Amino acid sequence: MRVLLISGAILLADQVTKLLVKGVSIPPLGIAWSGMTPGASRPILGDFFRLTFIENPGMAFGIDLGGKLFFSVVSLLATLGILYYLYRVRTERLGFRVALALVLGGAAGNLIDRAFYGLLFGEGPLFYGKVVDFLDLEFFDISLFGYHLSRWPVFNIADASVTIGVLLLLMFSRTQEGPLPAGSPAAAVAAKDDPEPTR
């Protein structure tokens, strides 16, 4: 399954950028990088695009609907489920598998943060880590139901990969429906409803 190379590339880019932002120290390898201070922000393209270091205990884009352990377990199950499903659909269209690979790479990236960062950085036990977010984009001002948004919620490469993958999955499910597999119940129903099947 060559599409797993896409997942691996997303995972690598996600983890490298997060460690550059958060900082990392591996004395045996002579690696010591201080990273950014939590809450610090640096302009890249003026005010439009900034690097802003925050740690998120919840889901993508700062959504928080439960505890850290809950999200860690959900992330683990989702990642394993996507990996299994990707194996099951290994003969499907390439675009569909690429979309799944993007979702898998992003899910695995954030899973590593939740599962191991607390332990690795001495901030909590296994599965109690926080996700590192740092991409900060300006957003047009919008007020809706008393909620005001002027900047997009801070996110990371994994979040972006999951979002793009889901959008691609929606596109492929709507625009690239192929013929039904021969012998499947759905194909039998379709043949029954078609008075003159194509030969």
C-alpha positions as CSV (number, residue, x, y, z in Angstrom):
1,M,0.0,0.0,0.0
2,R,2.1,2.8,-1.3
3,V,-0.4,5.4,-0.2
4,L,1.0,4.8,3.3
5,L,4.0,6.7,2.2
6,I,1.8,9.8,2.2
7,S,0.7,9.1,5.7
8,G,4.3,8.7,6.8
9,A,5.3,11.9,5.1
10,I,2.5,13.8,6.8
11,L,3.4,12.2,10.2
12,L,7.1,13.1,9.8
13,A,6.4,16.7,8.8
14,D,3.9,17.1,11.6
15,Q,6.2,15.8,14.3
16,V,9.3,17.7,13.1
17,T,7.4,21.0,13.0
18,K,5.8,20.4,16.4
19,L,9.2,19.6,18.0
20,L,10.7,22.7,16.4
21,V,8.0,24.8,18.0
22,K,7.8,23.0,21.4
23,G,11.6,22.3,21.7
24,V,13.3,19.0,22.2
25,S,16.3,17.8,24.1
26,I,18.1,14.4,23.4
27,P,21.5,14.6,25.2
28,P,22.9,11.3,23.9
29,L,22.5,12.7,20.3
30,G,23.7,16.2,21.2
31,I,20.3,17.6,20.3
32,A,19.1,20.6,22.4
33,W,16.5,22.9,20.8
34,S,14.6,25.4,23.1
35,G,11.6,26.0,20.9
36,M,9.0,28.7,21.7
37,T,7.5,29.7,25.0
38,P,3.8,28.6,25.2
39,G,1.6,31.6,24.2
40,A,4.4,33.2,22.2
41,S,3.6,34.5,18.7
42,R,6.0,35.4,15.8
43,P,4.8,37.1,12.6
44,I,5.7,35.3,9.4
45,L,3.6,37.2,6.9
46,G,2.8,40.2,9.0
47,D,-0.5,39.8,10.9
48,F,-2.0,37.5,8.3
49,F,0.2,34.4,9.2
50,R,1.9,33.9,12.5
51,L,3.5,31.1,14.4
52,T,1.6,31.0,17.8
53,F,2.5,28.2,20.2
54,I,-0.4,26.8,22.1
55,E,-1.0,23.3,23.6
56,N,-4.5,21.9,23.1
57,P,-5.9,19.1,25.3
58,G,-8.9,18.7,23.1
59,M,-9.7,17.9,19.5
60,A,-8.6,19.6,16.3
61,F,-8.9,23.4,16.2
62,G,-9.2,23.7,19.9
63,I,-12.5,21.8,20.2
64,D,-12.8,20.4,23.7
65,L,-15.7,18.1,24.5
66,G,-14.1,15.8,27.1
67,G,-11.1,14.8,29.1
68,K,-7.6,14.0,27.8
69,L,-7.8,10.3,28.3
70,F,-11.1,10.2,26.3
71,F,-9.5,12.0,23.3
72,S,-6.4,9.8,23.5
73,V,-8.4,6.6,23.4
74,V,-10.7,8.0,20.6
75,S,-7.7,9.0,18.6
76,L,-6.1,5.6,19.0
77,L,-9.3,3.7,17.9
78,A,-9.8,6.1,15.0
79,T,-6.3,5.7,13.8
80,L,-6.4,1.9,14.0
81,G,-9.9,1.9,12.3
82,I,-8.7,4.1,9.4
83,L,-5.6,1.9,8.9
84,Y,-7.7,-1.3,8.8
85,Y,-10.2,0.3,6.4
86,L,-7.4,1.5,4.2
87,Y,-6.2,-2.1,3.9
88,R,-9.8,-3.2,3.1
89,V,-10.1,-0.7,0.3
90,R,-6.6,-1.2,-1.1
91,T,-8.0,-1.9,-4.6
92,E,-10.3,1.2,-4.7
93,R,-9.5,4.3,-6.7
94,L,-6.2,6.0,-5.9
95,G,-7.9,9.4,-5.1
96,F,-10.1,7.7,-2.4
97,R,-7.1,6.0,-0.9
98,V,-5.0,9.1,-0.9
99,A,-7.8,11.0,0.9
100,L,-7.8,8.2,3.6
101,A,-4.0,8.3,3.8
102,L,-4.2,12.1,4.6
103,V,-6.7,11.4,7.3
104,L,-4.6,8.6,8.7
105,G,-1.4,10.7,8.7
106,G,-3.1,13.5,10.5
107,A,-4.8,11.3,13.0
108,A,-1.6,9.5,13.8
109,G,0.3,12.8,14.2
110,N,-2.1,14.1,16.9
111,L,-2.3,10.7,18.5
112,I,1.5,10.8,19.1
113,D,1.1,14.1,20.9
114,R,-1.8,12.8,23.1
115,A,-0.2,9.5,23.8
116,F,3.4,10.3,24.4
117,Y,4.1,14.0,24.8
118,G,2.9,14.2,28.4
119,L,5.4,11.4,29.3
120,L,8.2,12.5,27.1
121,F,8.1,16.1,28.3
122,G,7.4,15.3,32.0
123,E,4.0,16.9,31.8
124,G,1.7,13.9,32.6
125,P,1.4,10.2,32.3
126,L,0.9,8.1,29.1
127,F,-2.2,9.2,27.1
128,Y,-2.4,12.5,28.9
129,G,-0.4,14.7,26.5
130,K,-1.5,17.8,24.8
131,V,-1.5,18.5,21.0
132,V,1.0,21.2,19.8
133,D,-0.7,23.8,17.6
134,F,1.1,26.7,16.0
135,L,-0.3,27.7,12.6
136,D,-2.2,31.0,13.2
137,L,-4.1,32.5,10.2
138,E,-6.1,35.7,10.0
139,F,-9.8,35.2,9.2
140,F,-12.4,37.6,8.0
141,D,-14.4,39.1,10.9
142,I,-17.6,37.3,11.5
143,S,-20.2,37.5,14.2
144,L,-22.8,34.8,14.5
145,F,-25.2,34.0,17.4
146,G,-23.0,36.1,19.7
147,Y,-19.8,34.4,18.7
148,H,-17.1,36.6,17.1
149,L,-14.3,35.2,15.0
150,S,-11.4,37.3,13.6
151,R,-8.7,34.7,13.4
152,W,-8.9,31.0,12.5
153,P,-8.3,28.7,15.5
154,V,-4.6,27.8,15.8
155,F,-3.9,24.4,14.2
156,N,-1.1,22.2,13.0
157,I,-0.1,20.1,10.0
158,A,-2.0,17.0,11.3
159,D,-5.3,19.1,11.6
160,A,-4.9,20.4,8.1
161,S,-4.2,16.9,6.7
162,V,-7.3,15.5,8.3
163,T,-9.4,18.4,7.1
164,I,-8.2,18.1,3.5
165,G,-8.6,14.3,3.6
166,V,-12.2,14.6,4.7
167,L,-13.0,17.2,2.0
168,L,-11.4,14.9,-0.6
169,L,-13.4,11.9,0.7
170,L,-16.6,13.9,0.3
171,M,-15.6,14.9,-3.2
172,F,-14.8,11.4,-4.3
173,S,-17.9,9.9,-2.7
174,R,-20.1,12.4,-4.7
175,T,-18.3,12.7,-8.1
176,Q,-16.6,9.3,-8.7
177,E,-19.2,6.7,-8.0
178,G,-18.2,3.8,-10.2
179,P,-20.1,0.6,-11.3
180,L,-21.3,-1.6,-8.6
181,P,-19.3,-4.8,-8.0
182,A,-20.6,-7.7,-10.0
183,G,-22.6,-10.2,-7.8
184,S,-23.1,-7.7,-5.0
185,P,-26.7,-7.3,-3.6
186,A,-26.8,-3.7,-4.7
187,A,-25.8,-4.7,-8.3
188,A,-28.6,-7.3,-8.3
189,V,-31.2,-4.7,-7.2
190,A,-29.9,-2.3,-9.9
191,A,-30.1,-5.0,-12.6
192,K,-33.6,-5.9,-11.5
193,D,-34.8,-2.2,-11.7
194,D,-33.1,-1.8,-15.2
195,P,-35.4,-3.3,-17.8
196,E,-32.7,-3.2,-20.5
197,P,-29.3,-3.8,-18.8
198,T,-26.2,-2.6,-20.7
199,R,-24.4,-5.3,-22.5
